[in-house]
Amino acid sequence: MNETKRRKLKESIKLGVLAKQAGTSQVYLSKIINNHVKPSVELATKLAELANQMTFSKIYKPKDFL
């Protein structure tokens, strides 16, 4: 995820809530967002959908989380 989207996501929502709704841990989500691990395509898709819903936007794509 690029720096601009990462910052917007962190400022807009609580990452713990996003992690819980996606069925993953906050620690793992943090690693995904900071490009330390690559999640499955299914999880990346779910994270993008949830991030868009929670931020009332359509800027996040699954590739942002891969």
N, C-alpha and C positions, 0 to 999 in steps of 0.2 A: 504494500500500500504506500502511495506517495505521501510525503510530509503534509501537504495541504489537507488531503482527505483524512489522514490520521488525526490531525489536530482538530478538525471539525467534528469528527466522530467523538473524540474524547471530551470535547467541550459541550456537545449536544446531549449526550446520554450517559447513563451509568453503565460502565462496561460489565459490571457484575450482573445487571439485569439482562443485558444482551447475551451474556454467556449462559445464564440460567435458561432463558427462552430457547437458545440454540441447543441446549443439552450438553454443554461442555463446561469446563472450569474457567474461572477468570484468569488463572495463570496461563492455561493453554491459549485462551483468546488473546492475551497480551503478547504471547510469543508469535501468534499468527499476525497480529496487527503490526508488530515490529519486525516482521520478515525474518524471524528466527526458525520457524517451522512452516511446512506447507501442509494444509489440511486436505481432506478428500474434496473432490469436486462437489459432492452432495453437501458437505458442511459449508463450503465456501458459498454455495448458492443460497443456503438457508441463512447464513450470516448477512449476505447482501440484501436479501428480501427483508429480514428483520431490521437491519440498519436503516433501510429506506423507509420502512413503516414508522420506526421510532423517531426518525429525524424529519419526517414529513417531506421527504425528498425522493428523488430518483437518480441520485448521483453515484450510488454504489453498485458495482457490478461484481459478479463472482470472481473475475480475474483480479480485483483489488485485494482479495483475501488469499489468493494463490501465490 
